């Protein structure tokens, strides 16, 4: 772990909080190339990234096709149920996407397990060195409902509780963000052409220091819960933060926001109360691009209201100080 990441870790360790403990990781701490055991062979992080990309690409094709078939005259798609509240929707396309992803991952990597947002764990049995896939079939479902072009498929591979590969496919933009432990974060401008990859590097904030600190020139993305009381607390936190930064963005997809930190489109992203499927892939991609990522363990649910953060190193400590409670 880098010195700046250790500084952020210390800030969260010293803060008095009833929330779940947070893991801090960065490019240094995700440099390992440990393989993952399966029933048939050992797969490298690069192998797992390739599998996740193929499956996420197939799911994105399904999502685009089904949206075209289901959208009404206003461009809206209906819901089949809700999750945390009446405004937190599930569509039949979420379910169909997760079904395809789960089937494909288990077929391509026998002996692995899947943790999906809609259907939970594919198996309770676990073994050391196995692959746990963490899947969000559509991250940004409300955007999907309304036709706002910001929703994604997110797939991460985790081995022994460590993220080793992550893929986020922007469904409408047909762009993929990918990374694996020990490898660079990349953006595939054409998800069918790996040769078109652009390496992502977080620009150090020290080059843009503003009077009073680098945070003052930081563009910060965030998101909000679908539970009314949680939203009230998030709004209070935002009123404290807003005067301290350049501006705030709310895009509606945690996975894409984390990738935007990696690509430099925003300087930081934070949100409380995400599920593991929201952050597992994106946090690894941001870390491999040079950002500092903060997240709870993968068994921590939304109800714990834990913080997820990805931030360029030069503003990381300042932002962490403002976010501790």
C-alpha positions, 0 to 999 in steps of 0.5 A: 500500500502506498503512503497516501493510501496508508494515510487514508486508512489511518483516517478511517481507522481513527474515526469513531463509527458503528459502520462496517470496517473499511478496506483501503487498497490501491495500485500497490496493494493490487499488484499481485498475480495470484491464480484462482483454482477451479475444478479443471485448472488454475486461471490467472487474473488476466484469464478471469478478466477475459472471461468476465469481458466476454460474458459482460459483452453478451449481457450488454447485447441482450440488454440493448435488444430487450430494451428496444423490444420493451420500451413504450412510446415514451421510451420507458420500460416497466418494472416487475418488482422493487427492492429496498423501497417502492422507488428501487425497481427491478425489471425483467431485463435485470433478471434475464441479464443476471440469468445469462451472466450466471449461466455463462460464468459457471459454464466457463469457470466450473467450480466458481460461484456467483453472487448476483444482486437479484438472486444472491449466491449460486451456492453456499459452499466455498473453498480456498482459492475459488473464484467468486463472481460478483455481478450487477446485471444492470447497474443504473436500473432507473436510468435504464427505465427512463432511457437515460444513457448511463447504465452498465453490466458489472462483473468482478472476480474475487479470490480469497476475498481479494479482487483480482479482475473487474469489468464494467461495460457501458451498455449504451456507449458500448465501451468497456472498462477492464482491469486485473490484479497486476495489470493496467486499467484500460478502456476499450473504445470498441468492446469487440476489439481489445487492440483498441484499448486505452490505458487509464492513469489517474492524473496526480492532483498535486499539479492542480493545487488550489488555494486552501488545498487540492480538494477545492478544484475537485469534481466529485461524483456521488449517489443516493439511497432509495430509502428516504431517511438515508437520503436525508442524511446523505443530503446533510453530508452533501451540504457540508461537502459542496462548499469545499469542492469544485462541483458535484455530479450525480450520474446514477450508476456507481460502477460507471462513476468508479470507472470515471475516476479511473478515466479522469472524468471525475476526481472522486466518487463516494456513496454510502450504502452500496452493495458489493455488486455496485463497487467490486469491479469499479473499485479495482479498476480505479485502483489499478488506474492509480486511484485510492479505493475504499470499500467494505468487505464483500459480505457487507450489505447495503443495510450497513450503510458503509462508505465506498470511495475512489479518489485520486491520491492528491485529494484523498486525505482531504476528502476522507476527513470530510466523509468520516462521521 
